């Protein structure tokens, strides 16, 4: 598969989304309401980013950032 030239802000948002999702996945997460709101905000930011032109780009971004475990949850 060809590499997509993702914008830095989109990559950062997707990494933050993964980190936030992981923070919510623990039993009794601290600040769960804040985390859920952050997840929604990031979801909207990612979904409506002007970069998107093909569905394949979305899948590649998720695949590329899912392994990034070193980002702190927001």
PDB file of N, CA, C, O and CB in Angstrom:
ATOM      1  N   UNK A   1       0.847  -1.176   0.000  1.00  0.00           N
ATOM      2  CA  UNK A   1       0.000   0.000   0.000  1.00  0.00           C
ATOM      3  C   UNK A   1       0.890   1.236   0.000  1.00  0.00           C
ATOM      4  O   UNK A   1       1.899   1.281   0.704  1.00  0.00           O
ATOM      5  CB  UNK A   1      -0.963   0.000   1.220  1.00  0.00           C
ATOM      6  N   UNK A   2       0.518   2.225  -0.783  1.00  0.00           N
ATOM      7  CA  UNK A   2       1.262   3.476  -0.821  1.00  0.00           C
ATOM      8  C   UNK A   2       1.109   4.218   0.494  1.00  0.00           C
ATOM      9  O   UNK A   2       0.076   4.135   1.159  1.00  0.00           O
ATOM     10  CB  UNK A   2       0.791   4.351  -1.986  1.00  0.00           C
ATOM     11  N   UNK A   3       2.148   4.939   0.855  1.00  0.00           N
ATOM     12  CA  UNK A   3       2.096   5.753   2.072  1.00  0.00           C
ATOM     13  C   UNK A   3       1.372   7.049   1.767  1.00  0.00           C
ATOM     14  O   UNK A   3       1.599   7.665   0.725  1.00  0.00           O
ATOM     15  CB  UNK A   3       3.523   6.037   2.624  1.00  0.00           C
ATOM     16  N   UNK A   4       0.515   7.458   2.661  1.00  0.00           N
ATOM     17  CA  UNK A   4      -0.186   8.727   2.516  1.00  0.00           C
ATOM     18  C   UNK A   4       0.618   9.809   3.232  1.00  0.00           C
ATOM     19  O   UNK A   4       1.157   9.561   4.310  1.00  0.00           O
ATOM     20  CB  UNK A   4      -1.639   8.639   3.085  1.00  0.00           C
ATOM     21  N   UNK A   5       0.705  10.983   2.658  1.00  0.00           N
ATOM     22  CA  UNK A   5       1.411  12.094   3.324  1.00  0.00           C
ATOM     23  C   UNK A   5       0.478  12.804   4.306  1.00  0.00           C
ATOM     24  O   UNK A   5      -0.051  13.874   4.005  1.00  0.00           O
ATOM     25  CB  UNK A   5       1.956  13.108   2.275  1.00  0.00           C
ATOM     26  N   UNK A   6       0.282  12.204   5.478  1.00  0.00           N
ATOM     27  CA  UNK A   6      -0.655  12.762   6.447  1.00  0.00           C
ATOM     28  C   UNK A   6      -0.115  14.054   7.044  1.00  0.00           C
ATOM     29  O   UNK A   6       1.076  14.158   7.334  1.00  0.00           O
ATOM     30  CB  UNK A   6      -0.943  11.750   7.554  1.00  0.00           C
ATOM     31  N   UNK A   7      -0.994  15.042   7.229  1.00  0.00           N
ATOM     32  CA  UNK A   7      -0.579  16.268   7.908  1.00  0.00           C
ATOM     33  C   UNK A   7      -0.265  15.978   9.385  1.00  0.00           C
ATOM     34  O   UNK A   7      -0.882  15.109  10.001  1.00  0.00           O
ATOM     35  CB  UNK A   7      -1.683  17.354   7.790  1.00  0.00           C
ATOM     36  N   UNK A   8       0.689  16.708   9.930  1.00  0.00           N
ATOM     37  CA  UNK A   8       1.102  16.486  11.321  1.00  0.00           C
ATOM     38  C   UNK A   8      -0.048  16.645  12.310  1.00  0.00           C
ATOM     39  O   UNK A   8      -0.148  15.879  13.268  1.00  0.00           O
ATOM     40  CB  UNK A   8       2.217  17.445  11.687  1.00  0.00           C
ATOM     41  N   UNK A   9      -0.921  17.634  12.089  1.00  0.00           N
ATOM     42  CA  UNK A   9      -2.016  17.847  13.037  1.00  0.00           C
ATOM     43  C   UNK A   9      -2.998  16.678  13.034  1.00  0.00           C
ATOM     44  O   UNK A   9      -3.589  16.362  14.067  1.00  0.00           O
ATOM     45  CB  UNK A   9      -2.752  19.143  12.709  1.00  0.00           C
ATOM     46  N   UNK A  10      -3.172  16.043  11.891  1.00  0.00           N
ATOM     47  CA  UNK A  10      -4.060  14.886  11.803  1.00  0.00           C
ATOM     48  C   UNK A  10      -3.445  13.678  12.510  1.00  0.00           C
ATOM     49  O   UNK A  10      -4.144  12.953  13.218  1.00  0.00           O
ATOM     50  CB  UNK A  10      -4.358  14.547  10.332  1.00  0.00           C
ATOM     51  N   UNK A  11      -2.165  13.462  12.325  1.00  0.00           N
ATOM     52  CA  UNK A  11      -1.472  12.368  13.013  1.00  0.00           C
ATOM     53  C   UNK A  11      -1.523  12.576  14.526  1.00  0.00           C
ATOM     54  O   UNK A  11      -1.788  11.637  15.275  1.00  0.00           O
ATOM     55  CB  UNK A  11      -0.002  12.265  12.535  1.00  0.00           C
ATOM     56  N   UNK A  12      -1.270  13.801  14.971  1.00  0.00           N
ATOM     57  CA  UNK A  12      -1.321  14.101  16.409  1.00  0.00           C
ATOM     58  C   UNK A  12      -2.716  13.844  16.979  1.00  0.00           C
ATOM     59  O   UNK A  12      -2.851  13.265  18.056  1.00  0.00           O
ATOM     60  CB  UNK A  12      -0.911  15.563  16.667  1.00  0.00           C
ATOM     61  N   UNK A  13      -3.744  14.269  16.263  1.00  0.00           N
ATOM     62  CA  UNK A  13      -5.116  14.066  16.738  1.00  0.00           C
ATOM     63  C   UNK A  13      -5.447  12.579  16.834  1.00  0.00           C
ATOM     64  O   UNK A  13      -6.093  12.147  17.789  1.00  0.00           O
ATOM     65  CB  UNK A  13      -6.116  14.770  15.806  1.00  0.00           C
ATOM     66  N   UNK A  14      -5.010  11.801  15.855  1.00  0.00           N
ATOM     67  CA  UNK A  14      -5.295  10.362  15.887  1.00  0.00           C
ATOM     68  C   UNK A  14      -4.549   9.684  17.024  1.00  0.00           C
ATOM     69  O   UNK A  14      -5.096   8.799  17.682  1.00  0.00           O
ATOM     70  CB  UNK A  14      -4.920   9.709  14.551  1.00  0.00           C
ATOM     71  N   UNK A  15      -3.311  10.085  17.262  1.00  0.00           N
ATOM     72  CA  UNK A  15      -2.554   9.518  18.390  1.00  0.00           C
ATOM     73  C   UNK A  15      -3.216   9.868  19.720  1.00  0.00           C
ATOM     74  O   UNK A  15      -3.323   9.022  20.608  1.00  0.00           O
ATOM     75  CB  UNK A  15      -1.095  10.028  18.375  1.00  0.00           C
ATOM     76  N   UNK A  16      -3.658  11.113  19.854  1.00  0.00           N
ATOM     77  CA  UNK A  16      -4.361  11.526  21.073  1.00  0.00           C
ATOM     78  C   UNK A  16      -5.651  10.732  21.235  1.00  0.00           C
ATOM     79  O   UNK A  16      -6.013  10.363  22.352  1.00  0.00           O
ATOM     80  CB  UNK A  16      -4.666  13.040  21.041  1.00  0.00           C
ATOM     81  N   UNK A  17      -6.350  10.465  20.128  1.00  0.00           N
ATOM     82  CA  UNK A  17      -7.586   9.688  20.168  1.00  0.00           C
ATOM     83  C   UNK A  17      -7.306   8.298  20.734  1.00  0.00           C
ATOM     84  O   UNK A  17      -8.028   7.825  21.612  1.00  0.00           O
ATOM     85  CB  UNK A  17      -8.215   9.584  18.755  1.00  0.00           C
ATOM     86  N   UNK A  18      -6.252   7.641  20.230  1.00  0.00           N
ATOM     87  CA  UNK A  18      -5.902   6.302  20.718  1.00  0.00           C
ATOM     88  C   UNK A  18      -5.544   6.344  22.211  1.00  0.00           C
ATOM     89  O   UNK A  18      -5.984   5.487  22.977  1.00  0.00           O
ATOM     90  CB  UNK A  18      -4.720   5.722  19.901  1.00  0.00           C
ATOM     91  N   UNK A  19      -4.767   7.315  22.614  1.00  0.00           N
ATOM     92  CA  UNK A  19      -4.367   7.434  24.019  1.00  0.00           C
ATOM     93  C   UNK A  19      -5.581   7.669  24.913  1.00  0.00           C
ATOM     94  O   UNK A  19      -5.683   7.083  25.990  1.00  0.00           O
ATOM     95  CB  UNK A  19      -3.352   8.577  24.196  1.00  0.00           C
ATOM     96  N   UNK A  20      -6.489   8.513  24.476  1.00  0.00           N
ATOM     97  CA  UNK A  20      -7.702   8.802  25.244  1.00  0.00           C
ATOM     98  C   UNK A  20      -8.582   7.563  25.341  1.00  0.00           C
ATOM     99  O   UNK A  20      -9.125   7.258  26.402  1.00  0.00           O
ATOM    100  CB  UNK A  20      -8.486   9.963  24.604  1.00  0.00           C
ATOM    101  N   UNK A  21      -8.715   6.861  24.238  1.00  0.00           N
ATOM    102  CA  UNK A  21      -9.509   5.634  24.223  1.00  0.00           C
ATOM    103  C   UNK A  21      -8.933   4.607  25.199  1.00  0.00           C
ATOM    104  O   UNK A  21      -9.673   3.966  25.945  1.00  0.00           O
ATOM    105  CB  UNK A  21      -9.564   5.045  22.799  1.00  0.00           C
ATOM    106  N   UNK A  22      -7.610   4.459  25.186  1.00  0.00           N
ATOM    107  CA  UNK A  22      -6.972   3.520  26.132  1.00  0.00           C
ATOM    108  C   UNK A  22      -7.192   3.957  27.579  1.00  0.00           C
ATOM    109  O   UNK A  22      -7.394   3.118  28.457  1.00  0.00           O
ATOM    110  CB  UNK A  22      -5.460   3.409  25.846  1.00  0.00           C
ATOM    111  N   UNK A  23      -7.155   5.255  27.827  1.00  0.00           N
ATOM    112  CA  UNK A  23      -7.379   5.758  29.187  1.00  0.00           C
ATOM    113  C   UNK A  23      -8.802   5.450  29.658  1.00  0.00           C
ATOM    114  O   UNK A  23      -9.025   5.215  30.846  1.00  0.00           O
ATOM    115  CB  UNK A  23      -7.120   7.275  29.248  1.00  0.00           C
ATOM    116  N   UNK A  24      -9.750   5.451  28.744  1.00  0.00           N
ATOM    117  CA  UNK A  24     -11.138   5.124  29.096  1.00  0.00           C
ATOM    118  C   UNK A  24     -11.355   3.628  29.266  1.00  0.00           C
ATOM    119  O   UNK A  24     -12.321   3.213  29.906  1.00  0.00           O
ATOM    120  CB  UNK A  24     -12.083   5.653  28.035  1.00  0.00           C
ATOM    121  N   UNK A  25     -10.477   2.821  28.709  1.00  0.00           N
ATOM    122  CA  UNK A  25     -10.663   1.370  28.726  1.00  0.00           C
ATOM    123  C   UNK A  25     -10.311   0.732  30.065  1.00  0.00           C
ATOM    124  O   UNK A  25     -10.654  -0.429  30.292  1.00  0.00           O
ATOM    125  CB  UNK A  25      -9.833   0.743  27.644  1.00  0.00           C
ATOM    126  N   UNK A  26      -9.643   1.446  30.951  1.00  0.00           N
ATOM    127  CA  UNK A  26      -9.282   0.873  32.248  1.00  0.00           C
ATOM    128  C   UNK A  26     -10.508   0.842  33.155  1.00  0.00           C
ATOM    129  O   UNK A  26     -11.418   1.655  32.993  1.00  0.00           O
ATOM    130  CB  UNK A  26      -8.134   1.681  32.909  1.00  0.00           C
ATOM    131  N   UNK A  27     -10.541  -0.080  34.098  1.00  0.00           N
ATOM    132  CA  UNK A  27     -11.661  -0.089  35.039  1.00  0.00           C
ATOM    133  C   UNK A  27     -11.696   1.208  35.858  1.00  0.00           C
ATOM    134  O   UNK A  27     -10.671   1.640  36.387  1.00  0.00           O
ATOM    135  CB  UNK A  27     -11.565  -1.311  35.976  1.00  0.00           C
ATOM    136  N   UNK A  28     -12.834   1.800  35.956  1.00  0.00           N
ATOM    137  CA  UNK A  28     -13.047   3.048  36.695  1.00  0.00           C
ATOM    138  C   UNK A  28     -12.016   4.127  36.362  1.00  0.00           C
ATOM    139  O   UNK A  28     -11.224   4.519  37.218  1.00  0.00           O
ATOM    140  CB  UNK A  28     -13.019   2.771  38.178  1.00  0.00           C
ATOM    141  N   UNK A  29     -12.031   4.603  35.116  1.00  0.00           N
ATOM    142  CA  UNK A  29     -11.044   5.622  34.742  1.00  0.00           C
ATOM    143  C   UNK A  29     -11.272   6.924  35.494  1.00  0.00           C
ATOM    144  O   UNK A  29     -12.412   7.306  35.757  1.00  0.00           O
ATOM    145  CB  UNK A  29     -11.091   5.879  33.239  1.00  0.00           C
ATOM    146  N   UNK A  30     -10.188   7.599  35.836  1.00  0.00           N
ATOM    147  CA  UNK A  30     -10.291   8.903  36.484  1.00  0.00           C
ATOM    148  C   UNK A  30     -10.712   9.919  35.437  1.00  0.00           C
ATOM    149  O   UNK A  30     -10.255   9.869  34.295  1.00  0.00           O
ATOM    150  CB  UNK A  30      -8.942   9.317  37.159  1.00  0.00           C
ATOM    151  N   UNK A  31     -11.573  10.831  35.822  1.00  0.00           N
ATOM    152  CA  UNK A  31     -12.033  11.895  34.932  1.00  0.00           C
ATOM    153  C   UNK A  31     -12.703  11.338  33.670  1.00  0.00           C
ATOM    154  O   UNK A  31     -12.442  11.814  32.565  1.00  0.00           O
ATOM    155  CB  UNK A  31     -10.861  12.794  34.544  1.00  0.00           C
ATOM    156  N   UNK A  32     -13.551  10.343  33.835  1.00  0.00           N
ATOM    157  CA  UNK A  32     -14.180   9.664  32.702  1.00  0.00           C
ATOM    158  C   UNK A  32     -14.983  10.622  31.828  1.00  0.00           C
ATOM    159  O   UNK A  32     -14.963  10.504  30.603  1.00  0.00           O
ATOM    160  CB  UNK A  32     -15.082   8.550  33.199  1.00  0.00           C
ATOM    161  N   UNK A  33     -15.683  11.559  32.437  1.00  0.00           N
ATOM    162  CA  UNK A  33     -16.479  12.501  31.654  1.00  0.00           C
ATOM    163  C   UNK A  33     -15.579  13.360  30.775  1.00  0.00           C
ATOM    164  O   UNK A  33     -15.877  13.571  29.600  1.00  0.00           O
ATOM    165  CB  UNK A  33     -17.327  13.392  32.578  1.00  0.00           C
ATOM    166  N   UNK A  34     -14.486  13.852  31.333  1.00  0.00           N
ATOM    167  CA  UNK A  34     -13.533  14.639  30.545  1.00  0.00           C
ATOM    168  C   UNK A  34     -12.950  13.818  29.408  1.00  0.00           C
ATOM    169  O   UNK A  34     -12.793  14.310  28.291  1.00  0.00           O
ATOM    170  CB  UNK A  34     -12.407  15.166  31.437  1.00  0.00           C
ATOM    171  N   UNK A  35     -12.632  12.578  29.696  1.00  0.00           N
ATOM    172  CA  UNK A  35     -12.063  11.711  28.659  1.00  0.00           C
ATOM    173  C   UNK A  35     -13.063  11.451  27.541  1.00  0.00           C
ATOM    174  O   UNK A  35     -12.697  11.458  26.365  1.00  0.00           O
ATOM    175  CB  UNK A  35     -11.607  10.386  29.265  1.00  0.00           C
ATOM    176  N   UNK A  36     -14.329  11.219  27.904  1.00  0.00           N
ATOM    177  CA  UNK A  36     -15.346  10.996  26.877  1.00  0.00           C
ATOM    178  C   UNK A  36     -15.541  12.238  26.017  1.00  0.00           C
ATOM    179  O   UNK A  36     -15.677  12.139  24.798  1.00  0.00           O
ATOM    180  CB  UNK A  36     -16.673  10.590  27.521  1.00  0.00           C
ATOM    181  N   UNK A  37     -15.554  13.394  26.643  1.00  0.00           N
ATOM    182  CA  UNK A  37     -15.682  14.646  25.888  1.00  0.00           C
ATOM    183  C   UNK A  37     -14.480  14.844  24.967  1.00  0.00           C
ATOM    184  O   UNK A  37     -14.631  15.277  23.824  1.00  0.00           O
ATOM    185  CB  UNK A  37     -15.821  15.848  26.848  1.00  0.00           C
ATOM    186  N   UNK A  38     -13.291  14.528  25.467  1.00  0.00           N
ATOM    187  CA  UNK A  38     -12.073  14.658  24.658  1.00  0.00           C
ATOM    188  C   UNK A  38     -12.126  13.706  23.468  1.00  0.00           C
ATOM    189  O   UNK A  38     -11.745  14.069  22.355  1.00  0.00           O
ATOM    190  CB  UNK A  38     -10.815  14.377  25.514  1.00  0.00           C
ATOM    191  N   UNK A  39     -12.604  12.477  23.712  1.00  0.00           N
ATOM    192  CA  UNK A  39     -12.719  11.497  22.641  1.00  0.00           C
ATOM    193  C   UNK A  39     -13.685  11.989  21.553  1.00  0.00           C
ATOM    194  O   UNK A  39     -13.408  11.849  20.362  1.00  0.00           O
ATOM    195  CB  UNK A  39     -13.191  10.146  23.205  1.00  0.00           C
ATOM    196  N   UNK A  40     -14.800  12.555  21.966  1.00  0.00           N
ATOM    197  CA  UNK A  40     -15.753  13.098  20.995  1.00  0.00           C
ATOM    198  C   UNK A  40     -15.154  14.251  20.200  1.00  0.00           C
ATOM    199  O   UNK A  40     -15.302  14.309  18.980  1.00  0.00           O
ATOM    200  CB  UNK A  40     -17.019  13.565  21.704  1.00  0.00           C
ATOM    201  N   UNK A  41     -14.483  15.160  20.882  1.00  0.00           N
ATOM    202  CA  UNK A  41     -13.856  16.294  20.211  1.00  0.00           C
ATOM    203  C   UNK A  41     -12.825  15.820  19.183  1.00  0.00           C
ATOM    204  O   UNK A  41     -12.796  16.302  18.051  1.00  0.00           O
ATOM    205  CB  UNK A  41     -13.193  17.221  21.239  1.00  0.00           C
ATOM    206  N   UNK A  42     -11.991  14.882  19.587  1.00  0.00           N
ATOM    207  CA  UNK A  42     -10.981  14.360  18.668  1.00  0.00           C
ATOM    208  C   UNK A  42     -11.609  13.604  17.503  1.00  0.00           C
ATOM    209  O   UNK A  42     -11.124  13.688  16.375  1.00  0.00           O
ATOM    210  CB  UNK A  42     -10.018  13.451  19.412  1.00  0.00           C
ATOM    211  N   UNK A  43     -12.672  12.874  17.769  1.00  0.00           N
ATOM    212  CA  UNK A  43     -13.368  12.146  16.701  1.00  0.00           C
ATOM    213  C   UNK A  43     -13.892  13.110  15.643  1.00  0.00           C
ATOM    214  O   UNK A  43     -13.760  12.863  14.444  1.00  0.00           O
ATOM    215  CB  UNK A  43     -14.528  11.313  17.280  1.00  0.00           C
ATOM    216  N   UNK A  44     -14.478  14.193  16.091  1.00  0.00           N
ATOM    217  CA  UNK A  44     -14.995  15.196  15.151  1.00  0.00           C
ATOM    218  C   UNK A  44     -13.844  15.844  14.386  1.00  0.00           C
ATOM    219  O   UNK A  44     -13.921  16.018  13.169  1.00  0.00           O
ATOM    220  CB  UNK A  44     -15.818  16.275  15.899  1.00  0.00           C
ATOM    221  N   UNK A  45     -12.786  16.198  15.096  1.00  0.00           N
ATOM    222  CA  UNK A  45     -11.626  16.830  14.450  1.00  0.00           C
ATOM    223  C   UNK A  45     -11.046  15.917  13.369  1.00  0.00           C
ATOM    224  O   UNK A  45     -10.702  16.382  12.282  1.00  0.00           O
ATOM    225  CB  UNK A  45     -10.539  17.169  15.499  1.00  0.00           C
ATOM    226  N   UNK A  46     -10.938  14.632  13.662  1.00  0.00           N
ATOM    227  CA  UNK A  46     -10.384  13.675  12.701  1.00  0.00           C
ATOM    228  C   UNK A  46     -11.345  13.470  11.534  1.00  0.00           C
ATOM    229  O   UNK A  46     -10.935  13.489  10.373  1.00  0.00           O
ATOM    230  CB  UNK A  46     -10.085  12.329  13.388  1.00  0.00           C
ATOM    231  N   UNK A  47     -12.603  13.275  11.844  1.00  0.00           N
ATOM    232  CA  UNK A  47     -13.592  12.986  10.796  1.00  0.00           C
ATOM    233  C   UNK A  47     -13.726  14.123   9.791  1.00  0.00           C
ATOM    234  O   UNK A  47     -13.831  13.873   8.591  1.00  0.00           O
ATOM    235  CB  UNK A  47     -14.945  12.703  11.422  1.00  0.00           C
ATOM    236  N   UNK A  48     -13.724  15.356  10.257  1.00  0.00           N
ATOM    237  CA  UNK A  48     -13.955  16.502   9.380  1.00  0.00           C
ATOM    238  C   UNK A  48     -12.678  17.187   8.917  1.00  0.00           C
ATOM    239  O   UNK A  48     -12.735  18.277   8.348  1.00  0.00           O
ATOM    240  CB  UNK A  48     -14.818  17.498  10.078  1.00  0.00           C
ATOM    241  N   UNK A  49     -11.537  16.571   9.148  1.00  0.00           N
ATOM    242  CA  UNK A  49     -10.277  17.179   8.708  1.00  0.00           C
ATOM    243  C   UNK A  49     -10.294  17.324   7.182  1.00  0.00           C
ATOM    244  O   UNK A  49     -10.726  16.409   6.480  1.00  0.00           O
ATOM    245  CB  UNK A  49      -9.049  16.322   9.171  1.00  0.00           C
ATOM    246  N   UNK A  50      -9.832  18.458   6.668  1.00  0.00           N
ATOM    247  CA  UNK A  50      -9.881  18.691   5.221  1.00  0.00           C
ATOM    248  C   UNK A  50      -9.003  17.755   4.388  1.00  0.00           C
ATOM    249  O   UNK A  50      -9.125  17.739   3.163  1.00  0.00           O
ATOM    250  CB  UNK A  50      -9.483  20.094   4.941  1.00  0.00           C
ATOM    251  N   UNK A  51      -8.145  16.997   5.005  1.00  0.00           N
ATOM    252  CA  UNK A  51      -7.252  16.094   4.276  1.00  0.00           C
ATOM    253  C   UNK A  51      -7.981  14.977   3.543  1.00  0.00           C
ATOM    254  O   UNK A  51      -7.550  14.564   2.467  1.00  0.00           O
ATOM    255  CB  UNK A  51      -6.261  15.493   5.223  1.00  0.00           C
ATOM    256  N   UNK A  52      -9.076  14.483   4.106  1.00  0.00           N
ATOM    257  CA  UNK A  52      -9.685  13.246   3.627  1.00  0.00           C
ATOM    258  C   UNK A  52     -10.155  13.339   2.183  1.00  0.00           C
ATOM    259  O   UNK A  52     -10.919  14.225   1.800  1.00  0.00           O
ATOM    260  CB  UNK A  52     -10.845  12.875   4.507  1.00  0.00           C
ATOM    261  N   UNK A  53      -9.667  12.394   1.408  1.00  0.00           N
ATOM    262  CA  UNK A  53     -10.115  12.285   0.024  1.00  0.00           C
ATOM    263  C   UNK A  53     -10.542  10.860  -0.314  1.00  0.00           C
ATOM    264  O   UNK A  53     -11.364  10.651  -1.207  1.00  0.00           O
ATOM    265  CB  UNK A  53      -9.011  12.738  -0.924  1.00  0.00           C
ATOM    266  N   UNK A  54      -9.979   9.867   0.408  1.00  0.00           N
ATOM    267  CA  UNK A  54     -10.332   8.467   0.153  1.00  0.00           C
ATOM    268  C   UNK A  54     -10.498   7.727   1.473  1.00  0.00           C
ATOM    269  O   UNK A  54      -9.840   8.062   2.458  1.00  0.00           O
ATOM    270  CB  UNK A  54      -9.256   7.775  -0.722  1.00  0.00           C
ATOM    271  N   UNK A  55     -11.373   6.724   1.503  1.00  0.00           N
ATOM    272  CA  UNK A  55     -11.511   5.912   2.719  1.00  0.00           C
ATOM    273  C   UNK A  55     -10.217   5.182   3.073  1.00  0.00           C
ATOM    274  O   UNK A  55      -9.952   4.943   4.251  1.00  0.00           O
ATOM    275  CB  UNK A  55     -12.639   4.900   2.548  1.00  0.00           C
ATOM    276  N   UNK A  56      -9.424   4.831   2.093  1.00  0.00           N
ATOM    277  CA  UNK A  56      -8.168   4.118   2.363  1.00  0.00           C
ATOM    278  C   UNK A  56      -7.233   4.959   3.223  1.00  0.00           C
ATOM    279  O   UNK A  56      -6.481   4.417   4.032  1.00  0.00           O
ATOM    280  CB  UNK A  56      -7.470   3.739   1.047  1.00  0.00           C
ATOM    281  N   UNK A  57      -7.273   6.258   3.057  1.00  0.00           N
ATOM    282  CA  UNK A  57      -6.426   7.141   3.858  1.00  0.00           C
ATOM    283  C   UNK A  57      -6.799   7.035   5.336  1.00  0.00           C
ATOM    284  O   UNK A  57      -5.917   7.041   6.194  1.00  0.00           O
ATOM    285  CB  UNK A  57      -6.553   8.603   3.375  1.00  0.00           C
ATOM    286  N   UNK A  58      -8.086   6.938   5.642  1.00  0.00           N
ATOM    287  CA  UNK A  58      -8.539   6.807   7.039  1.00  0.00           C
ATOM    288  C   UNK A  58      -8.011   5.515   7.665  1.00  0.00           C
ATOM    289  O   UNK A  58      -7.532   5.516   8.799  1.00  0.00           O
ATOM    290  CB  UNK A  58     -10.086   6.837   7.113  1.00  0.00           C
ATOM    291  N   UNK A  59      -8.103   4.418   6.920  1.00  0.00           N
ATOM    292  CA  UNK A  59      -7.648   3.117   7.426  1.00  0.00           C
ATOM    293  C   UNK A  59      -6.144   3.149   7.652  1.00  0.00           C
ATOM    294  O   UNK A  59      -5.662   2.656   8.672  1.00  0.00           O
ATOM    295  CB  UNK A  59      -8.020   1.977   6.441  1.00  0.00           C
ATOM    296  N   UNK A  60      -5.407   3.718   6.724  1.00  0.00           N
ATOM    297  CA  UNK A  60      -3.955   3.783   6.860  1.00  0.00           C
ATOM    298  C   UNK A  60      -3.554   4.624   8.066  1.00  0.00           C
ATOM    299  O   UNK A  60      -2.611   4.265   8.771  1.00  0.00           O
ATOM    300  CB  UNK A  60      -3.327   4.354   5.589  1.00  0.00           C
ATOM    301  N   UNK A  61      -4.247   5.739   8.324  1.00  0.00           N
ATOM    302  CA  UNK A  61      -3.940   6.577   9.488  1.00  0.00           C
ATOM    303  C   UNK A  61      -4.173   5.803  10.781  1.00  0.00           C
ATOM    304  O   UNK A  61      -3.338   5.844  11.685  1.00  0.00           O
ATOM    305  CB  UNK A  61      -4.796   7.861   9.475  1.00  0.00           C
ATOM    306  N   UNK A  62      -5.296   5.101  10.878  1.00  0.00           N
ATOM    307  CA  UNK A  62      -5.573   4.313  12.086  1.00  0.00           C
ATOM    308  C   UNK A  62      -4.519   3.237  12.292  1.00  0.00           C
ATOM    309  O   UNK A  62      -4.044   3.031  13.409  1.00  0.00           O
ATOM    310  CB  UNK A  62      -6.964   3.672  12.003  1.00  0.00           C
ATOM    311  N   UNK A  63      -4.151   2.548  11.206  1.00  0.00           N
ATOM    312  CA  UNK A  63      -3.155   1.486  11.292  1.00  0.00           C
ATOM    313  C   UNK A  63      -1.805   2.052  11.724  1.00  0.00           C
ATOM    314  O   UNK A  63      -1.117   1.462  12.558  1.00  0.00           O
ATOM    315  CB  UNK A  63      -3.023   0.761   9.944  1.00  0.00           C
ATOM    316  N   UNK A  64      -1.433   3.184  11.161  1.00  0.00           N
ATOM    317  CA  UNK A  64      -0.136   3.788  11.439  1.00  0.00           C
ATOM    318  C   UNK A  64      -0.030   4.300  12.878  1.00  0.00           C
ATOM    319  O   UNK A  64       1.050   4.238  13.465  1.00  0.00           O
ATOM    320  CB  UNK A  64       0.120   4.925  10.469  1.00  0.00           C
ATOM    321  N   UNK A  65      -1.105   4.795  13.450  1.00  0.00           N
ATOM    322  CA  UNK A  65      -1.047   5.415  14.775  1.00  0.00           C
ATOM    323  C   UNK A  65      -1.490   4.505  15.909  1.00  0.00           C
ATOM    324  O   UNK A  65      -1.263   4.831  17.074  1.00  0.00           O
ATOM    325  CB  UNK A  65      -1.887   6.639  14.785  1.00  0.00           C
ATOM    326  N   UNK A  66      -2.108   3.388  15.607  1.00  0.00           N
ATOM    327  CA  UNK A  66      -2.629   2.507  16.656  1.00  0.00           C
ATOM    328  C   UNK A  66      -1.512   1.959  17.544  1.00  0.00           C
ATOM    329  O   UNK A  66      -1.738   1.701  18.727  1.00  0.00           O
ATOM    330  CB  UNK A  66      -3.407   1.351  16.033  1.00  0.00           C
ATOM    331  N   UNK A  67      -0.337   1.781  17.003  1.00  0.00           N
ATOM    332  CA  UNK A  67       0.765   1.229  17.771  1.00  0.00           C
ATOM    333  C   UNK A  67       1.509   2.257  18.605  1.00  0.00           C
ATOM    334  O   UNK A  67       2.393   1.898  19.383  1.00  0.00           O
ATOM    335  CB  UNK A  67       1.718   0.562  16.856  1.00  0.00           C
ATOM    336  N   UNK A  68       1.171   3.514  18.458  1.00  0.00           N
ATOM    337  CA  UNK A  68       1.863   4.588  19.187  1.00  0.00           C
ATOM    338  C   UNK A  68       1.367   4.606  20.627  1.00  0.00           C
ATOM    339  O   UNK A  68       0.380   5.274  20.934  1.00  0.00           O
ATOM    340  CB  UNK A  68       1.630   5.979  18.506  1.00  0.00           C
ATOM    341  N   UNK A  69       2.036   3.888  21.500  1.00  0.00           N
ATOM    342  CA  UNK A  69       1.602   3.741  22.891  1.00  0.00           C
ATOM    343  C   UNK A  69       2.240   4.742  23.819  1.00  0.00           C
ATOM    344  O   UNK A  69       1.938   4.733  25.012  1.00  0.00           O
ATOM    345  CB  UNK A  69       1.902   2.365  23.377  1.00  0.00           C
ATOM    346  N   UNK A  70       3.119   5.616  23.325  1.00  0.00           N
ATOM    347  CA  UNK A  70       3.857   6.492  24.215  1.00  0.00           C
ATOM    348  C   UNK A  70       3.236   7.875  24.346  1.00  0.00           C
ATOM    349  O   UNK A  70       3.891   8.787  24.850  1.00  0.00           O
ATOM    350  CB  UNK A  70       5.263   6.621  23.738  1.00  0.00           C
ATOM    351  N   UNK A  71       2.008   8.061  23.914  1.00  0.00           N
ATOM    352  CA  UNK A  71       1.354   9.372  23.995  1.00  0.00           C
ATOM    353  C   UNK A  71       0.473   9.407  25.244  1.00  0.00           C
ATOM    354  O   UNK A  71      -0.294   8.477  25.493  1.00  0.00           O
ATOM    355  CB  UNK A  71       0.508   9.663  22.706  1.00  0.00           C
ATOM    356  N   UNK A  72       0.581  10.469  26.016  1.00  0.00           N
ATOM    357  CA  UNK A  72      -0.232  10.620  27.225  1.00  0.00           C
ATOM    358  C   UNK A  72      -1.672  10.896  26.858  1.00  0.00           C
ATOM    359  O   UNK A  72      -1.942  11.547  25.849  1.00  0.00           O
ATOM    360  CB  UNK A  72       0.311  11.744  28.116  1.00  0.00           C
ATOM    361  N   UNK A  73      -2.606  10.406  27.670  1.00  0.00           N
ATOM    362  CA  UNK A  73      -4.022  10.702  27.472  1.00  0.00           C
ATOM    363  C   UNK A  73      -4.277  12.153  27.825  1.00  0.00           C
ATOM    364  O   UNK A  73      -3.662  12.718  28.730  1.00  0.00           O
ATOM    365  CB  UNK A  73      -4.916   9.766  28.322  1.00  0.00           C
ATOM    366  N   UNK A  74      -5.197  12.734  27.087  1.00  0.00           N
ATOM    367  CA  UNK A  74      -5.521  14.141  27.322  1.00  0.00           C
ATOM    368  C   UNK A  74      -6.392  14.293  28.550  1.00  0.00           C
ATOM    369  O   UNK A  74      -6.767  15.411  28.907  1.00  0.00           O
ATOM    370  CB  UNK A  74      -6.219  14.746  26.107  1.00  0.00           C
TER     371      UNK A  74
END
